[in-house]
Amino acid sequence: MAFTKIWIHAVWSTKARQPLLTQHRGLICQHIKDNAAIKGFHINEINGYNDPLHCLMCLSPELSIAKQMQLIKGESSYWINKQKIIPGRFDWADEYFAVSIGEKDLGWVRNYIRNQEQHHRKISFAEEYTGFLKSIEPVGG
């Protein structure tokens, strides 16, 4: 039997970065975590602020990152709309950010995700995303 443990830090936002998550973030995050378990993959930590969500998860050996993100975002937006948690139509932005995380960095990433509210009081999601992109080396670079 094969064994894989590929940690992914994924970040995604509401469509047009609308600040819709603050009031119901805990409920939405718990639903995403519970649904991931049903779908067969593990979310270790999930949190955000008013529009981005950060997620530390293990990549399922049966899924690509794109498929796993589609399952998370697609099902949760459907659920949010069906439950009428947020007034009007809710959608996630199409894009997302995902990087692999080494075992030695798990504690730091968990803490970073847990403290998103405090973090985003100091830096916007747009500034954070730009910083992420600048901090990683391009593939083949």
WOPEWO-V685608 format. One record per backbone hydrogen bond with DSSP energy under -1.0 kcal/mol. NH is the residue of the N-H (numbers start at 1). CO is the residue of the C=O. E is the energy in kcal/mol with one decimal. If there is no record, write none. Layout:
nh: (NH;NH)
co: (CO;CO)
e: (E;E)
//
This chain:
nh: (8;9;10;11;12;15;17;18;20;21;25;28;29;30;31;32;33;34;35;36;37;38;39;41;44;45;47;49;53;54;55;56;57;58;59;63;68;69;70;71;72;73;74;75;76;77;78;79;80;81;82;83;85;93;97;99;101;105;106;109;110;111;112;113;114;115;116;119;120;122;123;128;129;130;131;132;133;134;135;141)
co: (57;99;55;97;53;91;14;15;18;50;21;24;25;26;27;28;29;30;31;32;33;34;35;36;56;56;54;52;12;47;10;45;8;42;6;60;64;65;66;67;68;69;70;71;72;73;74;75;76;77;78;79;80;13;11;9;7;102;103;105;106;107;108;109;110;111;113;115;116;119;119;124;125;126;127;128;129;130;131;138)
e: (-3.2;-3.0;-2.8;-2.8;-1.9;-2.7;-2.2;-1.4;-2.1;-2.9;-1.4;-2.4;-3.0;-2.3;-2.1;-2.5;-2.4;-2.7;-2.9;-2.3;-1.8;-1.7;-2.1;-2.4;-2.4;-1.6;-2.2;-1.7;-3.1;-3.8;-2.5;-3.1;-2.5;-2.5;-3.0;-1.4;-2.5;-2.7;-2.1;-2.3;-2.1;-3.0;-2.5;-1.3;-1.9;-2.2;-1.9;-2.6;-2.8;-2.2;-2.7;-2.7;-1.9;-2.9;-2.7;-1.9;-2.1;-1.7;-1.3;-2.4;-2.8;-2.2;-2.4;-2.6;-2.5;-1.5;-1.2;-2.2;-2.9;-1.5;-1.4;-2.4;-3.0;-2.1;-2.1;-2.4;-2.3;-2.0;-1.6;-2.3)
//
